[in-house]
Structures are given as C-alpha cells and as structure tokens.
Amino acid sequence: MVEALGAADRPVTRMGRVLVRLDRAAYRRWFLPAVAVFPLSDFALPVMPNQTLIMALSVLQPHRRWAIALTFVAATGAGALLMASAVQAAGPWLLDYVSGGRPDQGISRGVILQIERYGMWALAGLALLPSPPRTAVLVCALAGISPWTITLAVLVARPVPVTALTVMGAKGPRLLRRFRLVGRILAEVEASRTLRR
C-alpha cells in the first residue's frame, strides 16, 4: 500500500494530493463553513469551480452528501441576497463601474426579456441550471425586486441541481473507477485514509 503512494502518505498525482488534503480537512468542524465561502462568493467571482468542488466533496464524503448540498444551497442563497442588496443599495452606478455598462447586451439581453415576460419564474428556472443565475439575480435587483424575493426564488430552485451533483458525486466512484487515472487517484485517497487509522 505504501508503494502505491510513493512515499509514506504522499500521493503520486497532483489531483491525488489535493483530494487527500480535502479528505483530511473534511472531518473538521470548520470545513463546511469554510467551503461555503465558494458558493457565497460565486456571484462576485464567477470563476469559482463550485460544481467541481461539490462533486469532489461528494466523492470523498458520500455519507455527508446531504450536509454538503445544504451548505451549497444556503451559501448560494446568501450570495444572491448579498448581491441583490448591494446592487440595490449602490444603484446602477455600481454596475456601470464594475462592468462598464448596464446588462443590456449579449446574453444578458435574453435574460432581461425572460424576466420581463415571466418574472420570478424565469429566475427560478435559471436557478435550476448547474451554475448560479448571476445575471438573472442582477437584472432582478436592478428591476427593483426585493432581495428577499430574489433569494427565495433561488433557494426554491437551487436544491435540484445541487442535489443532483452531490448524488452523482456520491454514486459516481463506482462508475468512474473504470477509468484508469480516476481509479488510481481514488486508490491514493483510500490508501491515505488507511495509513491515518
């Protein structure tokens, strides 16, 4: 088993090292609140790898998939509330400063039309997608819709994609082990767990 890891408990692959660190930290009390920072800040920093993080945590901790899903849903709702509140408090000048203009071009135009036509149902529908509905939350906030209403629409819909990702992550290792690299990385994580016991 030590040979599979290379040296003591150090995995061979970079991804294996990252997953071993995540796996070790996952049992600490501060872990889920710390992970909540990622979906919380996803509205301000849209490059966050939240879908990958949800699945990786679910692969490592399948028995905690419901706590992981709840953490991501609550943090996404809090992020929507903070973003909508900030946009409404600062006014449209904040958007002008950050993006160089109001969201009336490109993909945002379609979102605006959908929200004008279907209202909060459009926001709830967009919240069913794997990534958070940043543009829709922004448009709703600029339209003067209450931040609490926006948050409620996000919280109603987000459990569906987040739960789907956590379940896929929790059930996925059996299927993914067929791929040689994935099987090797998961074996490294399991060997590290065994050495810690």
C-alpha positions as protocol buffer text, in pm:
chain_id: "A"
residue {
  index: 1
  type: MET
  ca { x: 0 y: 0 z: 0 }
}
residue {
  index: 2
  type: VAL
  ca { x: 287 y: 238 z: 79 }
}
residue {
  index: 3
  type: GLU
  ca { x: 431 y: 160 z: -263 }
}
residue {
  index: 4
  type: ALA
  ca { x: 106 y: 277 z: -424 }
}
residue {
  index: 5
  type: LEU
  ca { x: 151 y: 615 z: -259 }
}
residue {
  index: 6
  type: GLY
  ca { x: 512 y: 659 z: -348 }
}
residue {
  index: 7
  type: ALA
  ca { x: 637 y: 782 z: -10 }
}
residue {
  index: 8
  type: ALA
  ca { x: 465 y: 742 z: 326 }
}
residue {
  index: 9
  type: ASP
  ca { x: 128 y: 907 z: 272 }
}
residue {
  index: 10
  type: ARG
  ca { x: 215 y: 1133 z: -19 }
}
residue {
  index: 11
  type: PRO
  ca { x: 8 y: 1056 z: -331 }
}
residue {
  index: 12
  type: VAL
  ca { x: 181 y: 1040 z: -666 }
}
residue {
  index: 13
  type: THR
  ca { x: -61 y: 1254 z: -866 }
}
residue {
  index: 14
  type: ARG
  ca { x: -128 y: 1623 z: -808 }
}
residue {
  index: 15
  type: MET
  ca { x: -504 y: 1563 z: -804 }
}
residue {
  index: 16
  type: GLY
  ca { x: -448 y: 1285 z: -551 }
}
residue {
  index: 17
  type: ARG
  ca { x: -261 y: 1526 z: -322 }
}
residue {
  index: 18
  type: VAL
  ca { x: -540 y: 1785 z: -347 }
}
residue {
  index: 19
  type: LEU
  ca { x: -809 y: 1526 z: -275 }
}
residue {
  index: 20
  type: VAL
  ca { x: -616 y: 1382 z: 19 }
}
residue {
  index: 21
  type: ARG
  ca { x: -591 y: 1731 z: 171 }
}
residue {
  index: 22
  type: LEU
  ca { x: -962 y: 1788 z: 117 }
}
residue {
  index: 23
  type: ASP
  ca { x: -1042 y: 1448 z: 265 }
}
residue {
  index: 24
  type: ARG
  ca { x: -833 y: 1517 z: 576 }
}
residue {
  index: 25
  type: ALA
  ca { x: -989 y: 1859 z: 629 }
}
residue {
  index: 26
  type: ALA
  ca { x: -1346 y: 1738 z: 568 }
}
residue {
  index: 27
  type: TYR
  ca { x: -1376 y: 1596 z: 919 }
}
residue {
  index: 28
  type: ARG
  ca { x: -1300 y: 1925 z: 1093 }
}
residue {
  index: 29
  type: ARG
  ca { x: -1577 y: 2147 z: 1233 }
}
residue {
  index: 30
  type: TRP
  ca { x: -1470 y: 2450 z: 1032 }
}
residue {
  index: 31
  type: PHE
  ca { x: -1466 y: 2268 z: 699 }
}
residue {
  index: 32
  type: LEU
  ca { x: -1825 y: 2312 z: 572 }
}
residue {
  index: 33
  type: PRO
  ca { x: -1846 y: 2679 z: 681 }
}
residue {
  index: 34
  type: ALA
  ca { x: -1513 y: 2738 z: 505 }
}
residue {
  index: 35
  type: VAL
  ca { x: -1634 y: 2561 z: 191 }
}
residue {
  index: 36
  type: ALA
  ca { x: -1948 y: 2781 z: 198 }
}
residue {
  index: 37
  type: VAL
  ca { x: -1726 y: 3076 z: 105 }
}
residue {
  index: 38
  type: PHE
  ca { x: -1701 y: 2938 z: -250 }
}
residue {
  index: 39
  type: PRO
  ca { x: -2073 y: 2940 z: -343 }
}
residue {
  index: 40
  type: LEU
  ca { x: -2125 y: 3256 z: -136 }
}
residue {
  index: 41
  type: SER
  ca { x: -1868 y: 3444 z: -341 }
}
residue {
  index: 42
  type: ASP
  ca { x: -1974 y: 3285 z: -670 }
}
residue {
  index: 43
  type: PHE
  ca { x: -2191 y: 3587 z: -752 }
}
residue {
  index: 44
  type: ALA
  ca { x: -1893 y: 3822 z: -727 }
}
residue {
  index: 45
  type: LEU
  ca { x: -1626 y: 3586 z: -865 }
}
residue {
  index: 46
  type: PRO
  ca { x: -1786 y: 3378 z: -1140 }
}
residue {
  index: 47
  type: VAL
  ca { x: -1471 y: 3174 z: -1198 }
}
residue {
  index: 48
  type: MET
  ca { x: -1516 y: 2968 z: -881 }
}
residue {
  index: 49
  type: PRO
  ca { x: -1513 y: 2590 z: -956 }
}
residue {
  index: 50
  type: ASN
  ca { x: -1819 y: 2514 z: -743 }
}
residue {
  index: 51
  type: GLN
  ca { x: -1968 y: 2231 z: -947 }
}
residue {
  index: 52
  type: THR
  ca { x: -1634 y: 2050 z: -945 }
}
residue {
  index: 53
  type: LEU
  ca { x: -1597 y: 2113 z: -572 }
}
residue {
  index: 54
  type: ILE
  ca { x: -1946 y: 1977 z: -496 }
}
residue {
  index: 55
  type: MET
  ca { x: -1875 y: 1659 z: -689 }
}
residue {
  index: 56
  type: ALA
  ca { x: -1525 y: 1613 z: -544 }
}
residue {
  index: 57
  type: LEU
  ca { x: -1652 y: 1653 z: -187 }
}
residue {
  index: 58
  type: SER
  ca { x: -1936 y: 1410 z: -257 }
}
residue {
  index: 59
  type: VAL
  ca { x: -1693 y: 1155 z: -399 }
}
residue {
  index: 60
  type: LEU
  ca { x: -1474 y: 1185 z: -90 }
}
residue {
  index: 61
  type: GLN
  ca { x: -1756 y: 1205 z: 165 }
}
residue {
  index: 62
  type: PRO
  ca { x: -2060 y: 1025 z: 19 }
}
residue {
  index: 63
  type: HIS
  ca { x: -2215 y: 981 z: 364 }
}
residue {
  index: 64
  type: ARG
  ca { x: -2214 y: 1363 z: 409 }
}
residue {
  index: 65
  type: ARG
  ca { x: -2365 y: 1448 z: 71 }
}
residue {
  index: 66
  type: TRP
  ca { x: -2681 y: 1600 z: 224 }
}
residue {
  index: 67
  type: ALA
  ca { x: -2478 y: 1831 z: 451 }
}
residue {
  index: 68
  type: ILE
  ca { x: -2266 y: 1932 z: 151 }
}
residue {
  index: 69
  type: ALA
  ca { x: -2579 y: 2003 z: -58 }
}
residue {
  index: 70
  type: LEU
  ca { x: -2740 y: 2205 z: 223 }
}
residue {
  index: 71
  type: THR
  ca { x: -2420 y: 2407 z: 268 }
}
residue {
  index: 72
  type: PHE
  ca { x: -2401 y: 2494 z: -102 }
}
residue {
  index: 73
  type: VAL
  ca { x: -2772 y: 2580 z: -131 }
}
residue {
  index: 74
  type: ALA
  ca { x: -2769 y: 2803 z: 179 }
}
residue {
  index: 75
  type: ALA
  ca { x: -2449 y: 2978 z: 72 }
}
residue {
  index: 76
  type: THR
  ca { x: -2584 y: 3037 z: -281 }
}
residue {
  index: 77
  type: GLY
  ca { x: -2900 y: 3189 z: -133 }
}
residue {
  index: 78
  type: ALA
  ca { x: -2691 y: 3412 z: 94 }
}
residue {
  index: 79
  type: GLY
  ca { x: -2479 y: 3515 z: -206 }
}
residue {
  index: 80
  type: ALA
  ca { x: -2791 y: 3609 z: -404 }
}
residue {
  index: 81
  type: LEU
  ca { x: -2921 y: 3810 z: -109 }
}
residue {
  index: 82
  type: LEU
  ca { x: -2592 y: 3995 z: -67 }
}
residue {
  index: 83
  type: MET
  ca { x: -2558 y: 4067 z: -438 }
}
residue {
  index: 84
  type: ALA
  ca { x: -2917 y: 4191 z: -477 }
}
residue {
  index: 85
  type: SER
  ca { x: -2888 y: 4404 z: -163 }
}
residue {
  index: 86
  type: ALA
  ca { x: -2555 y: 4553 z: -274 }
}
residue {
  index: 87
  type: VAL
  ca { x: -2684 y: 4635 z: -623 }
}
residue {
  index: 88
  type: GLN
  ca { x: -2999 y: 4797 z: -486 }
}
residue {
  index: 89
  type: ALA
  ca { x: -2808 y: 4990 z: -219 }
}
residue {
  index: 90
  type: ALA
  ca { x: -2539 y: 5114 z: -456 }
}
residue {
  index: 91
  type: GLY
  ca { x: -2769 y: 5167 z: -750 }
}
residue {
  index: 92
  type: PRO
  ca { x: -2691 y: 5118 z: -1119 }
}
residue {
  index: 93
  type: TRP
  ca { x: -2365 y: 5313 z: -1090 }
}
residue {
  index: 94
  type: LEU
  ca { x: -2211 y: 5006 z: -926 }
}
residue {
  index: 95
  type: LEU
  ca { x: -2288 y: 4803 z: -1236 }
}
residue {
  index: 96
  type: ASP
  ca { x: -2152 y: 5080 z: -1459 }
}
residue {
  index: 97
  type: TYR
  ca { x: -1832 y: 5083 z: -1255 }
}
residue {
  index: 98
  type: VAL
  ca { x: -1785 y: 4705 z: -1245 }
}
residue {
  index: 99
  type: SER
  ca { x: -1895 y: 4600 z: -1593 }
}
residue {
  index: 100
  type: GLY
  ca { x: -1872 y: 4921 z: -1792 }
}
residue {
  index: 101
  type: GLY
  ca { x: -2245 y: 4934 z: -1860 }
}
residue {
  index: 102
  type: ARG
  ca { x: -2592 y: 4805 z: -1781 }
}
residue {
  index: 103
  type: PRO
  ca { x: -2669 y: 4442 z: -1862 }
}
residue {
  index: 104
  type: ASP
  ca { x: -2842 y: 4512 z: -2191 }
}
residue {
  index: 105
  type: GLN
  ca { x: -2609 y: 4344 z: -2436 }
}
residue {
  index: 106
  type: GLY
  ca { x: -2530 y: 3987 z: -2538 }
}
residue {
  index: 107
  type: ILE
  ca { x: -2657 y: 3705 z: -2325 }
}
residue {
  index: 108
  type: SER
  ca { x: -2792 y: 3946 z: -2065 }
}
residue {
  index: 109
  type: ARG
  ca { x: -3048 y: 4072 z: -2317 }
}
residue {
  index: 110
  type: GLY
  ca { x: -3214 y: 3731 z: -2330 }
}
residue {
  index: 111
  type: VAL
  ca { x: -3223 y: 3713 z: -1951 }
}
residue {
  index: 112
  type: ILE
  ca { x: -3384 y: 4058 z: -1933 }
}
residue {
  index: 113
  type: LEU
  ca { x: -3652 y: 3957 z: -2183 }
}
residue {
  index: 114
  type: GLN
  ca { x: -3727 y: 3634 z: -1994 }
}
residue {
  index: 115
  type: ILE
  ca { x: -3758 y: 3816 z: -1662 }
}
residue {
  index: 116
  type: GLU
  ca { x: -3980 y: 4085 z: -1816 }
}
residue {
  index: 117
  type: ARG
  ca { x: -4202 y: 3812 z: -1961 }
}
residue {
  index: 118
  type: TYR
  ca { x: -4208 y: 3553 z: -1681 }
}
residue {
  index: 119
  type: GLY
  ca { x: -4090 y: 3744 z: -1373 }
}
residue {
  index: 120
  type: MET
  ca { x: -3960 y: 3541 z: -1082 }
}
residue {
  index: 121
  type: TRP
  ca { x: -4044 y: 3216 z: -1261 }
}
residue {
  index: 122
  type: ALA
  ca { x: -3763 y: 3294 z: -1505 }
}
residue {
  index: 123
  type: LEU
  ca { x: -3521 y: 3342 z: -1214 }
}
residue {
  index: 124
  type: ALA
  ca { x: -3634 y: 3014 z: -1055 }
}
residue {
  index: 125
  type: GLY
  ca { x: -3594 y: 2838 z: -1390 }
}
residue {
  index: 126
  type: LEU
  ca { x: -3243 y: 2977 z: -1436 }
}
residue {
  index: 127
  type: ALA
  ca { x: -3157 y: 2870 z: -1081 }
}
residue {
  index: 128
  type: LEU
  ca { x: -3222 y: 2510 z: -1193 }
}
residue {
  index: 129
  type: LEU
  ca { x: -2910 y: 2523 z: -1412 }
}
residue {
  index: 130
  type: PRO
  ca { x: -2585 y: 2383 z: -1267 }
}
residue {
  index: 131
  type: SER
  ca { x: -2429 y: 2729 z: -1222 }
}
residue {
  index: 132
  type: PRO
  ca { x: -2594 y: 3006 z: -1017 }
}
residue {
  index: 133
  type: PRO
  ca { x: -2812 y: 3259 z: -1205 }
}
residue {
  index: 134
  type: ARG
  ca { x: -2582 y: 3559 z: -1159 }
}
residue {
  index: 135
  type: THR
  ca { x: -2718 y: 3768 z: -1445 }
}
residue {
  index: 136
  type: ALA
  ca { x: -3080 y: 3696 z: -1354 }
}
residue {
  index: 137
  type: VAL
  ca { x: -3021 y: 3799 z: -992 }
}
residue {
  index: 138
  type: LEU
  ca { x: -2851 y: 4116 z: -1113 }
}
residue {
  index: 139
  type: VAL
  ca { x: -3136 y: 4201 z: -1352 }
}
residue {
  index: 140
  type: CYS
  ca { x: -3400 y: 4135 z: -1085 }
}
residue {
  index: 141
  type: ALA
  ca { x: -3212 y: 4356 z: -838 }
}
residue {
  index: 142
  type: LEU
  ca { x: -3188 y: 4637 z: -1095 }
}
residue {
  index: 143
  type: ALA
  ca { x: -3560 y: 4596 z: -1167 }
}
residue {
  index: 144
  type: GLY
  ca { x: -3629 y: 4674 z: -802 }
}
residue {
  index: 145
  type: ILE
  ca { x: -3748 y: 4329 z: -696 }
}
residue {
  index: 146
  type: SER
  ca { x: -3699 y: 4273 z: -324 }
}
residue {
  index: 147
  type: PRO
  ca { x: -3371 y: 4097 z: -237 }
}
residue {
  index: 148
  type: TRP
  ca { x: -3570 y: 3860 z: -15 }
}
residue {
  index: 149
  type: THR
  ca { x: -3796 y: 3761 z: -305 }
}
residue {
  index: 150
  type: ILE
  ca { x: -3491 y: 3702 z: -524 }
}
residue {
  index: 151
  type: THR
  ca { x: -3331 y: 3492 z: -251 }
}
residue {
  index: 152
  type: LEU
  ca { x: -3648 y: 3288 z: -204 }
}
residue {
  index: 153
  type: ALA
  ca { x: -3666 y: 3211 z: -578 }
}
residue {
  index: 154
  type: VAL
  ca { x: -3302 y: 3098 z: -574 }
}
residue {
  index: 155
  type: LEU
  ca { x: -3349 y: 2889 z: -257 }
}
residue {
  index: 156
  type: VAL
  ca { x: -3656 y: 2714 z: -401 }
}
residue {
  index: 157
  type: ALA
  ca { x: -3480 y: 2605 z: -720 }
}
residue {
  index: 158
  type: ARG
  ca { x: -3113 y: 2553 z: -623 }
}
residue {
  index: 159
  type: PRO
  ca { x: -3163 y: 2227 z: -427 }
}
residue {
  index: 160
  type: VAL
  ca { x: -3243 y: 2043 z: -753 }
}
residue {
  index: 161
  type: PRO
  ca { x: -2910 y: 2090 z: -937 }
}
residue {
  index: 162
  type: VAL
  ca { x: -2701 y: 2086 z: -619 }
}
residue {
  index: 163
  type: THR
  ca { x: -2859 y: 1761 z: -500 }
}
residue {
  index: 164
  type: ALA
  ca { x: -2814 y: 1610 z: -846 }
}
residue {
  index: 165
  type: LEU
  ca { x: -2443 y: 1697 z: -840 }
}
residue {
  index: 166
  type: THR
  ca { x: -2392 y: 1558 z: -490 }
}
residue {
  index: 167
  type: VAL
  ca { x: -2575 y: 1235 z: -572 }
}
residue {
  index: 168
  type: MET
  ca { x: -2373 y: 1194 z: -892 }
}
residue {
  index: 169
  type: GLY
  ca { x: -2055 y: 1253 z: -693 }
}
residue {
  index: 170
  type: ALA
  ca { x: -2156 y: 1009 z: -420 }
}
residue {
  index: 171
  type: LYS
  ca { x: -2260 y: 736 z: -663 }
}
residue {
  index: 172
  type: GLY
  ca { x: -2002 y: 813 z: -929 }
}
residue {
  index: 173
  type: PRO
  ca { x: -1686 y: 648 z: -793 }
}
residue {
  index: 174
  type: ARG
  ca { x: -1809 y: 301 z: -878 }
}
residue {
  index: 175
  type: LEU
  ca { x: -1859 y: 401 z: -1240 }
}
residue {
  index: 176
  type: LEU
  ca { x: -1553 y: 626 z: -1259 }
}
residue {
  index: 177
  type: ARG
  ca { x: -1313 y: 359 z: -1133 }
}
residue {
  index: 178
  type: ARG
  ca { x: -1327 y: 209 z: -1479 }
}
residue {
  index: 179
  type: PHE
  ca { x: -1110 y: 497 z: -1596 }
}
residue {
  index: 180
  type: ARG
  ca { x: -754 y: 410 z: -1503 }
}
residue {
  index: 181
  type: LEU
  ca { x: -648 y: 759 z: -1387 }
}
residue {
  index: 182
  type: VAL
  ca { x: -960 y: 815 z: -1174 }
}
residue {
  index: 183
  type: GLY
  ca { x: -924 y: 470 z: -1019 }
}
residue {
  index: 184
  type: ARG
  ca { x: -561 y: 543 z: -936 }
}
residue {
  index: 185
  type: ILE
  ca { x: -643 y: 878 z: -774 }
}
residue {
  index: 186
  type: LEU
  ca { x: -925 y: 727 z: -566 }
}
residue {
  index: 187
  type: ALA
  ca { x: -693 y: 443 z: -461 }
}
residue {
  index: 188
  type: GLU
  ca { x: -440 y: 704 z: -342 }
}
residue {
  index: 189
  type: VAL
  ca { x: -704 y: 877 z: -129 }
}
residue {
  index: 190
  type: GLU
  ca { x: -821 y: 547 z: 20 }
}
residue {
  index: 191
  type: ALA
  ca { x: -463 y: 440 z: 93 }
}
residue {
  index: 192
  type: SER
  ca { x: -402 y: 771 z: 270 }
}
residue {
  index: 193
  type: ARG
  ca { x: -712 y: 711 z: 485 }
}
residue {
  index: 194
  type: THR
  ca { x: -587 y: 364 z: 574 }
}
residue {
  index: 195
  type: LEU
  ca { x: -247 y: 498 z: 681 }
}
residue {
  index: 196
  type: ARG
  ca { x: -411 y: 758 z: 906 }
}
residue {
  index: 197
  type: ARG
  ca { x: -604 y: 495 z: 1102 }
}
